[in-house]
Amino acid sequence: MASAADQLASSISLAKFSQATELKKRLWFTLGALIVFRMLSYVPLPGVDPTQLNLLAQQTSGGVLDFFNNFTGGALNRMSVVALGVMPYITASIVIQLATSLSPQLNAIKKEGESGRKRLNQYTRYGTVALTAVQGWFIAVGLESFGASAGLQAVIEPGLVFRIGAVVSLVGGTMFLMWLGEQITSRGIGNGISLIIMAGIVARLPTTLVQLFESSRTGSIDPLRLILIVVSVAALVLFICFMERAQRRILIQYPKRQTARGVQAERSHLPLKLNTAGVIPPIFASSLLLLPLTITQFAGNMTAGESWWGDFVIGLNTWLRHGSPVYMALYGAGIIFFSFFYTAVVFNPEETAENLKRYGGFIPGIRPGKNTEAYFDYVLTRITVIGAAYLTFICLVPEFAISSLGGTFLMGGTSLLIVVNVTMDTVTQIQSHLLAHQYGDLIKKAKLKGRMR
């Protein structure tokens, strides 16, 4: 039999949406922030010729930069002030989290609570500035020689002034997006950084669909293959929704207590998501790969292959191009590693076992303390294996399938996973706000009835 809370949640309708003033404000703020992000993606770097850059982008399409460009909503092709997106911030957060696990000093700071979290966030911001500056410098230098072999010049006046201006603009754009994401998280709906990444992917979706159907119309893609792609995407969406909601529920029992119905034992469940890490592993793995590849891709524009360094850079870009076996192997290994790493960061078996012991809870058949901790670690390791395999399958298999079909559909498994996951999380938060608003109405009605009596 459903509880009162479940019955109340199932009765939520869109009619209640118009009455939820706070929720509407949050949604409008989120929408406005995402519009600002999209507008910034069309503001070019100072000193860049957009017309020449567009011609060069068409001639040099393909490779890892197209994959990066998909995350930034086309900002990289247009060389806007937000061309790097939030990837440097994500990379810096990875480095800080890894350092926290390895460094006792940083781990002590993490345990300080809110003040420690603020200090670690400050270190992440410093790392973001440093990474963006390094990437921005290589992008600026690469732009000066970009298209020299084709007789096109993307930079109007190359030189030190342009490089400094480009670095400052890129650093400012990335830091603004980082701040915008934090504002969305605190004053809007959903995770701000994830929503910015999703907005970039969704912004490219109409263009991608037009290219896909145009390829089918011109005969580049067989209509049967087009139908197969559409059906596969729909099946992947359903599979992602199923796996993201899958849980391993651990029975928790508390000591018997005296109630109106006699002595009863309270029971509850501790839900462990099959994919505890969520969408973080693919984002982390892609950002770590994109950091060096962005540098080497632009550095390769300055090399002619006449030296060992030039041969090395050109060979590296060839071996690690998007869709190559080496790139896919490194990407898959990164997803598996970050699945286990981020799960260990999010869920601490020792802390959970201690909390259960403190409140008198226990798992039937398992002794409290170390045995409970070992059981949590046992269960979590095995479900993380399934979760990591699921993420690897979703991110890699569609890429290989699209390559074998000869398609140009950029909405690969990683992008699809991010869009579906972030959408589900945002919808869940909206439902939570509607449920809280409905509970608030019930409390107000109960107070009014009490006063009338």
C-alpha positions as CSV (number, residue, x, y, z in Angstrom):
1,M,0.0,0.0,0.0
2,A,1.4,3.4,-1.0
3,S,2.2,5.8,1.8
4,A,0.7,9.3,2.2
5,A,3.8,10.9,0.7
6,D,3.7,8.6,-2.3
7,Q,0.0,9.3,-2.9
8,L,0.7,13.1,-2.6
9,A,3.6,12.9,-5.0
10,S,1.5,11.0,-7.6
11,S,-1.2,13.6,-7.4
12,I,1.1,16.4,-8.5
13,S,-0.2,18.1,-11.6
14,L,0.9,21.0,-13.9
15,A,-2.0,22.9,-12.4
16,K,0.1,23.4,-9.2
17,F,2.9,24.8,-11.3
18,S,1.3,28.2,-11.8
19,Q,0.9,28.5,-8.0
20,A,4.5,27.7,-7.2
21,T,6.0,31.2,-7.3
22,E,9.4,30.3,-6.0
23,L,9.8,27.5,-8.5
24,K,8.8,29.8,-11.4
25,K,11.4,32.3,-10.3
26,R,14.1,29.6,-10.2
27,L,13.1,28.3,-13.7
28,W,13.2,31.8,-15.2
29,F,16.6,32.5,-13.6
30,T,18.0,29.2,-15.0
31,L,16.6,30.0,-18.5
32,G,18.0,33.5,-18.5
33,A,21.4,32.3,-17.4
34,L,21.5,29.7,-20.2
35,I,20.5,32.4,-22.7
36,V,23.4,34.5,-21.5
37,F,25.7,31.6,-22.1
38,R,24.4,31.0,-25.6
39,M,24.8,34.7,-26.4
40,L,28.4,34.7,-25.2
41,S,29.2,31.8,-27.5
42,Y,28.7,34.2,-30.4
43,V,31.1,36.8,-29.1
44,P,34.5,36.2,-31.0
45,L,37.9,36.7,-29.5
46,P,39.4,40.2,-30.1
47,G,41.5,40.2,-33.3
48,V,39.9,37.1,-34.9
49,D,38.3,37.3,-38.4
50,P,35.1,35.3,-38.1
51,T,34.7,34.9,-41.8
52,Q,38.1,33.4,-42.4
53,L,37.7,31.2,-39.2
54,N,34.5,29.8,-40.6
55,L,36.2,28.8,-43.8
56,L,39.0,27.2,-41.9
57,A,36.6,25.3,-39.7
58,Q,34.9,23.8,-42.7
59,Q,38.2,22.7,-44.2
60,T,39.6,21.2,-41.0
61,S,36.5,19.5,-39.7
62,G,36.9,16.2,-37.9
63,G,39.0,15.1,-35.0
64,V,38.9,15.7,-31.4
65,L,38.1,19.4,-31.7
66,D,34.7,18.6,-33.2
67,F,34.0,16.5,-30.1
68,F,35.1,19.4,-27.9
69,N,33.1,21.8,-30.0
70,N,30.0,19.6,-29.4
71,F,30.4,20.2,-25.6
72,T,30.7,24.0,-26.1
73,G,27.8,24.4,-28.4
74,G,29.9,25.5,-31.4
75,A,31.8,28.1,-29.4
76,L,35.2,26.6,-30.3
77,N,34.6,26.7,-34.0
78,R,33.6,30.4,-33.7
79,M,36.5,31.0,-31.3
80,S,34.3,32.9,-28.9
81,V,35.3,34.2,-25.5
82,V,33.8,31.0,-24.0
83,A,35.5,28.7,-26.5
84,L,36.9,26.5,-23.7
85,G,33.6,26.2,-21.9
86,V,33.7,24.8,-18.3
87,M,36.2,22.0,-19.2
88,P,39.2,23.7,-17.5
89,Y,37.1,24.0,-14.3
90,I,36.2,20.3,-14.4
91,T,39.8,19.4,-15.0
92,A,40.9,21.5,-12.1
93,S,38.3,19.9,-9.8
94,I,39.5,16.5,-10.8
95,V,43.1,17.4,-9.9
96,I,41.9,18.8,-6.5
97,Q,39.9,15.7,-5.7
98,L,42.7,13.4,-6.6
99,A,45.1,15.5,-4.6
100,T,42.7,15.4,-1.6
101,S,42.7,11.6,-1.7
102,L,46.6,11.5,-1.9
103,S,47.6,14.4,0.3
104,P,47.0,14.2,4.1
105,Q,47.0,18.1,4.4
106,L,44.3,18.5,1.8
107,N,42.3,15.6,3.3
108,A,42.5,17.4,6.7
109,I,41.2,20.6,5.0
110,K,38.3,18.6,3.5
111,K,37.3,17.3,7.0
112,E,37.0,20.9,8.3
113,G,33.4,21.1,7.0
114,E,32.1,24.2,5.3
115,S,35.3,26.3,5.8
116,G,37.3,23.4,4.3
117,R,35.0,23.1,1.3
118,K,35.4,26.8,0.6
119,R,39.2,26.6,0.7
120,L,39.2,23.6,-1.7
121,N,36.8,25.5,-4.0
122,Q,39.2,28.4,-3.9
123,Y,42.1,26.1,-4.9
124,T,39.9,24.8,-7.7
125,R,39.4,28.3,-9.0
126,Y,43.1,29.0,-9.0
127,G,43.7,25.8,-10.9
128,T,41.0,26.8,-13.4
129,V,42.8,30.1,-14.1
130,A,46.1,28.4,-14.6
131,L,44.8,25.7,-16.9
132,T,42.7,28.2,-19.0
133,A,45.7,30.4,-19.4
134,V,47.9,27.6,-20.6
135,Q,45.3,26.3,-23.1
136,G,44.4,29.9,-24.1
137,W,48.1,30.6,-24.9
138,F,48.4,27.5,-27.2
139,I,45.1,28.3,-28.9
140,A,46.2,31.9,-29.5
141,V,49.6,30.7,-30.9
142,G,47.9,28.0,-33.0
143,L,45.4,30.5,-34.4
144,E,48.2,32.7,-35.8
145,S,49.4,29.8,-38.0
146,F,46.0,28.2,-38.4
147,G,45.3,27.8,-42.1
148,A,48.7,29.1,-43.3
149,S,49.0,26.2,-45.7
150,A,45.6,27.1,-47.2
151,G,46.4,30.7,-47.6
152,L,43.9,31.9,-45.0
153,Q,44.6,34.0,-42.0
154,A,42.3,33.7,-39.0
155,V,44.0,36.4,-37.0
156,I,43.9,40.0,-38.3
157,E,47.1,41.2,-36.6
158,P,49.3,38.4,-35.1
159,G,51.6,39.2,-32.3
160,L,52.1,39.3,-28.6
161,V,49.2,41.8,-28.1
162,F,46.8,39.4,-29.7
163,R,48.1,36.4,-27.6
164,I,47.7,38.3,-24.3
165,G,44.3,39.6,-25.3
166,A,43.1,36.1,-26.3
167,V,44.4,34.6,-23.0
168,V,42.7,37.3,-20.9
169,S,39.4,36.9,-22.8
170,L,39.4,33.1,-22.6
171,V,40.2,33.2,-18.8
172,G,37.5,35.7,-18.3
173,G,35.0,33.7,-20.3
174,T,35.7,30.4,-18.4
175,M,35.6,32.1,-15.0
176,F,32.3,33.8,-15.9
177,L,30.8,30.5,-16.9
178,M,32.0,28.9,-13.7
179,W,30.4,31.7,-11.7
180,L,27.2,31.4,-13.8
181,G,27.1,27.7,-13.1
182,E,27.4,28.3,-9.3
183,Q,24.6,30.9,-9.5
184,I,22.3,28.4,-11.3
185,T,23.0,25.8,-8.7
186,S,22.2,28.1,-5.8
187,R,19.4,30.3,-7.3
188,G,18.1,28.2,-10.1
189,I,17.1,24.5,-10.8
190,G,19.6,21.7,-11.2
191,N,23.4,21.5,-11.3
192,G,24.7,24.7,-13.0
193,I,27.8,23.2,-14.6
194,S,26.0,20.2,-15.9
195,L,23.2,22.4,-17.3
196,I,25.8,24.5,-19.2
197,I,27.3,21.5,-20.7
198,M,23.9,20.1,-21.7
199,A,22.9,23.5,-23.2
200,G,25.9,23.4,-25.4
201,I,25.1,19.9,-26.6
202,V,21.4,20.6,-27.2
203,A,22.2,23.8,-29.0
204,R,24.1,21.7,-31.6
205,L,21.3,19.2,-31.9
206,P,19.1,21.0,-34.5
207,T,22.1,21.5,-36.8
208,T,23.1,17.9,-36.4
209,L,19.6,16.6,-37.2
210,V,19.4,18.8,-40.3
211,Q,22.8,17.4,-41.5
212,L,21.6,13.9,-40.8
213,F,18.3,14.2,-42.7
214,E,20.1,16.1,-45.5
215,S,22.6,13.3,-45.9
216,S,19.7,10.9,-46.1
217,R,18.0,13.0,-48.8
218,T,21.1,13.3,-50.9
219,G,21.8,9.6,-50.6
220,S,24.9,9.8,-48.4
221,I,23.1,7.8,-45.8
222,D,20.8,4.9,-46.7
223,P,17.2,5.5,-45.4
224,L,17.4,2.1,-43.6
225,R,20.5,3.3,-41.8
226,L,18.7,6.5,-40.8
227,I,15.8,4.5,-39.3
228,L,18.3,2.3,-37.5
229,I,20.0,5.3,-36.0
230,V,16.7,6.8,-34.8
231,V,15.6,3.5,-33.3
232,S,18.9,3.0,-31.6
233,V,18.9,6.4,-30.1
234,A,15.3,5.8,-28.7
235,A,16.4,2.4,-27.3
236,L,19.5,4.0,-25.7
237,V,17.4,6.7,-24.0
238,L,15.1,4.0,-22.5
239,F,18.1,2.0,-21.4
240,I,19.7,5.0,-19.8
241,C,16.5,5.9,-17.9
242,F,16.2,2.3,-16.7
243,M,19.8,2.1,-15.5
244,E,19.8,5.5,-13.9
245,R,16.8,4.5,-11.7
246,A,18.2,1.0,-10.9
247,Q,19.0,0.6,-7.2
248,R,20.4,-2.0,-4.8
249,R,18.3,-1.6,-1.7
250,I,19.9,-2.8,1.5
251,L,17.6,-3.6,4.4
252,I,18.3,-1.6,7.6
253,Q,16.6,-2.6,10.9
254,Y,16.4,-0.5,14.0
255,P,15.8,-1.7,17.6
256,K,12.2,-2.6,18.7
257,R,10.2,0.3,20.0
258,Q,7.0,0.6,21.9
259,T,4.1,2.0,19.7
260,A,0.3,2.2,19.9
261,R,0.2,-1.2,18.1
262,G,2.6,-2.8,20.5
263,V,6.3,-3.5,20.3
264,Q,7.5,-3.2,16.6
265,A,10.8,-3.2,14.9
266,E,11.4,-0.3,12.5
267,R,12.7,-1.1,9.1
268,S,14.0,1.0,6.2
269,H,16.1,0.6,3.1
270,L,19.4,2.2,2.2
271,P,19.2,2.7,-1.6
272,L,22.5,2.4,-3.5
273,K,22.3,3.5,-7.1
274,L,23.7,1.2,-9.7
275,N,25.4,4.2,-11.3
276,T,26.4,6.1,-8.1
277,A,28.9,8.3,-10.0
278,G,26.2,9.5,-12.5
279,V,27.4,11.5,-15.5
280,I,30.7,12.6,-13.8
281,P,33.0,9.8,-15.1
282,P,32.5,10.5,-18.9
283,I,32.8,14.3,-18.3
284,F,36.0,13.8,-16.2
285,A,37.5,11.3,-18.7
286,S,36.7,13.5,-21.7
287,S,38.0,16.7,-20.0
288,L,41.3,15.0,-19.1
289,L,41.8,13.8,-22.7
290,L,40.7,17.1,-24.2
291,L,43.2,19.1,-22.1
292,P,46.4,17.8,-23.8
293,L,44.7,17.1,-27.2
294,T,43.5,20.7,-27.5
295,I,47.1,21.9,-26.9
296,T,48.7,19.4,-29.3
297,Q,46.1,20.0,-32.0
298,F,46.8,23.7,-32.1
299,A,50.5,23.1,-31.6
300,G,50.4,20.8,-34.6
301,N,49.4,23.8,-36.8
302,M,52.8,25.3,-36.2
303,T,54.9,22.2,-37.1
304,A,55.7,21.1,-40.5
305,G,57.0,17.6,-39.6
306,E,60.6,18.5,-40.3
307,S,61.8,17.9,-36.8
308,W,61.3,15.1,-34.2
309,W,59.0,17.4,-32.2
310,G,56.9,18.1,-35.3
311,D,56.7,14.4,-36.2
312,F,55.8,13.6,-32.6
313,V,53.0,16.2,-32.4
314,I,51.5,15.2,-35.8
315,G,51.7,11.5,-34.9
316,L,50.1,12.1,-31.5
317,N,47.2,13.9,-33.1
318,T,46.8,11.1,-35.6
319,W,46.8,8.3,-33.1
320,L,44.6,10.2,-30.6
321,R,42.0,11.6,-33.0
322,H,38.4,11.2,-32.0
323,G,37.1,7.8,-32.9
324,S,40.5,6.2,-33.2
325,P,41.1,2.9,-31.3
326,V,43.7,4.4,-29.0
327,Y,41.4,7.4,-28.1
328,M,38.5,5.0,-27.4
329,A,40.7,2.7,-25.2
330,L,42.0,5.7,-23.2
331,Y,38.5,7.1,-22.9
332,G,37.0,3.8,-21.7
333,A,39.9,3.3,-19.2
334,G,39.2,6.9,-17.9
335,I,35.5,6.2,-17.5
336,I,36.1,3.0,-15.5
337,F,38.7,4.7,-13.3
338,F,36.6,7.7,-12.5
339,S,33.5,5.5,-11.9
340,F,35.3,3.8,-9.0
341,F,37.1,7.0,-7.9
342,Y,34.0,9.2,-7.7
343,T,31.9,6.5,-6.1
344,A,34.5,6.3,-3.4
345,V,34.3,10.1,-3.0
346,V,30.5,10.2,-2.8
347,F,29.9,7.1,-0.6
348,N,32.1,6.4,2.4
349,P,31.4,2.9,3.8
350,E,33.2,3.5,7.0
351,E,31.3,6.7,7.8
352,T,28.0,5.1,6.8
353,A,28.6,2.1,9.0
354,E,29.5,4.4,12.0
355,N,26.3,6.5,11.5
356,L,24.2,3.3,11.5
357,K,25.9,2.1,14.7
358,R,25.4,5.4,16.4
359,Y,21.7,5.4,15.8
360,G,21.3,1.7,16.6
361,G,20.7,0.6,13.0
362,F,22.1,-2.7,11.7
363,I,21.8,-5.0,8.7
364,P,20.1,-8.3,9.5
365,G,22.8,-11.0,9.8
366,I,25.7,-8.5,9.7
367,R,27.4,-7.3,12.9
368,P,27.6,-3.5,13.4
369,G,31.0,-1.8,12.9
370,K,33.7,-3.2,10.8
371,N,31.6,-6.1,9.4
372,T,29.0,-3.6,8.2
373,E,31.7,-1.5,6.6
374,A,33.1,-4.5,4.8
375,Y,29.6,-5.5,3.6
376,F,29.0,-2.0,2.2
377,D,32.3,-2.1,0.5
378,Y,31.5,-5.6,-0.9
379,V,28.1,-4.5,-2.3
380,L,29.4,-1.1,-3.6
381,T,32.3,-2.7,-5.5
382,R,30.1,-5.1,-7.3
383,I,27.4,-2.7,-8.3
384,T,30.1,-0.2,-9.4
385,V,31.5,-2.8,-11.8
386,I,28.1,-3.0,-13.4
387,G,27.7,0.8,-13.4
388,A,31.2,1.3,-15.0
389,A,30.4,-1.3,-17.6
390,Y,27.1,0.4,-18.4
391,L,28.8,3.8,-18.7
392,T,31.5,2.4,-21.0
393,F,28.9,0.7,-23.2
394,I,26.8,3.8,-23.5
395,C,29.8,6.1,-24.3
396,L,31.8,3.8,-26.6
397,V,29.5,1.4,-28.5
398,P,27.4,4.1,-30.2
399,E,30.7,5.8,-31.4
400,F,31.9,2.5,-33.0
401,A,28.4,1.9,-34.5
402,I,28.2,5.4,-36.0
403,S,31.7,5.0,-37.5
404,S,30.8,1.7,-39.0
405,L,27.6,3.0,-40.5
406,G,29.5,5.9,-42.0
407,G,27.3,8.5,-40.3
408,T,28.1,12.0,-39.2
409,F,25.7,12.1,-36.2
410,L,27.5,14.0,-33.5
411,M,25.0,13.1,-30.8
412,G,27.0,10.2,-29.6
413,G,26.6,8.1,-26.5
414,T,28.4,10.5,-24.2
415,S,26.3,13.5,-25.3
416,L,23.1,11.4,-25.1
417,L,24.1,10.2,-21.6
418,I,24.7,13.8,-20.4
419,V,21.4,15.1,-21.8
420,V,19.2,12.3,-20.4
421,N,20.9,12.3,-17.0
422,V,20.8,16.1,-16.5
423,T,17.2,16.2,-17.7
424,M,16.2,13.5,-15.3
425,D,18.0,15.2,-12.4
426,T,16.4,18.6,-13.3
427,V,12.9,17.1,-13.6
428,T,13.4,15.4,-10.2
429,Q,14.3,18.7,-8.6
430,I,11.2,20.4,-10.1
431,Q,9.0,17.6,-8.7
432,S,10.6,18.1,-5.3
433,H,9.8,21.8,-5.4
434,L,6.2,21.1,-6.4
435,L,5.9,18.5,-3.7
436,A,7.3,20.9,-1.1
437,H,4.8,23.6,-2.3
438,Q,1.9,21.1,-2.0
439,Y,3.0,20.1,1.5
440,G,3.2,23.9,2.4
441,D,-0.4,24.3,1.2
442,L,-1.6,21.4,3.4
443,I,0.2,22.8,6.4
444,K,-1.5,26.2,5.9
445,K,-4.9,24.6,5.5
446,A,-4.3,22.6,8.7
447,K,-3.4,25.8,10.6
448,L,-6.5,27.6,9.4
449,K,-8.7,24.7,10.5
450,G,-7.0,24.7,13.9
451,R,-7.7,28.4,14.3
452,M,-11.4,28.0,13.3
453,R,-11.9,25.5,16.0
